[in-house]
Amino acid sequence: MRGLILAPYQNTQGSRGENDPNNTTIFVGGLDPSVTDDILKTVFGQYGELVHVKLPVGKRCGFVQFAKRTCAEQALSVLNGTQLGGQSIRQSWGRSSFKQTALEQNLEQPVVIVT
């Protein structure tokens, strides 16, 4: 029996989050170490209802998830480059929700076809 191994699926449409109309998560980078999740909630909460805010320990970045895409879009356009805690923050679209990310990871596994 011979097997054929195909390369993992590659998304060639650029940033997954930017092209996903259901994605409401923003990546926030360049954060000052003094910035807390409460500060992010206060700043980003001005643009709409927040679902989740996460600051990974020891990283200078965070993730802000909005309830609505339009709110995330507005925050992205207004806040990118804003000074927060003495640092200019940079933003981009984060990955979609956990369930969708898990599905995408499964799609990126090699496919084996046995002939």
N, C-alpha and C positions, 0 to 999 in steps of 0.2 A: 504494500500500500504506500502510495506517495502522497506527501502533504504539500500544500502550497501555503506559505505564510504571507499575508498581506500586511503592508505597513499600517500603523495606527492611523485612524481618521484624523485629518488635520483641518481645522476650521480656517479657511482662507479669507474670511470676510472681515478681518480686523478684530477689534475688541468685541468679545462676545456680549459684554454688558451694553455697549453702545448700540448694538444692533438688535437687542432684545427689548421689544416694547413693554414687556412685563417686568423688566429689571428696575428696581427702585433703590439699589445699593450704590453708595458712593464710597470710593477709596479716598482717604485723606492722608496725605504724606507731608513730611517736613514739619511734624509737630514738635513743639518745644516740650521738653520733659515735664514741665509744670502743668501741661494741659491734662485735664481729667475728663472722664466720661460725662460728668455733670456739666462741664464747660461746653463740650461738644453738643450736649442736649440743649443747652440754652441757646447757643449760636445757631445751630441748624434747625432747632424747633421753631424758629421764627418763620420758616418757609413751609411748614406743614406738619402733620402728625407723623411722629417717629414710631417705627416698629421696634427698632433695635439699634443700640450703639455699642460698639466693641473696640476696646483698646488692648491689643495684645501686649502682654507684659514684656518690658525691655525693648519694645520697638518704638520707633518714632512715627507711628502711623495708626490709623484707625479706620473703622467702617461705620457708616451711618446708613441705616435702611429706613426709607420713608414708606408711608402707606400708599402714596400715589406717585406715579412717574413724573407728573407735571411739577410736583413739589421738588423732587430731586433735580429735575432739569433747571428749575429756577435757582436752587441753591448752588448748583454747579456754575451757572453763568454769573452769579453775583459774587460768590465767595472765593472763587479761584484766585490765588495770589494775595488774599487778605492777610493782614498781620494778626496772628493769634498767639498770645504768650511770647511776643517778641520775635516770632519767626513768620516768614511768608509761607502759607500753606499751599500745597498743590493738590489738585483733585482730578480724579478720573472716574469713569464708571467702574464699579466693582463687579464681582461675579453675581449672577442671579442667586435666588434662594437656594438653600441647602439641598432640597430635593432635586432641583434642576441641575445643580452642580454635580451631584452624585450620578445622575443619569448621563451627563456629558462625560464624566470620568469613565463610565462603563463603555461608552461609545469609542473612547480613545484607546481601548485595549486592542492588541492585535487580533485579527480574525484568522482562524485556521480552517482551511477547507480541505477535507480529506477526499482524495479521488481514487 
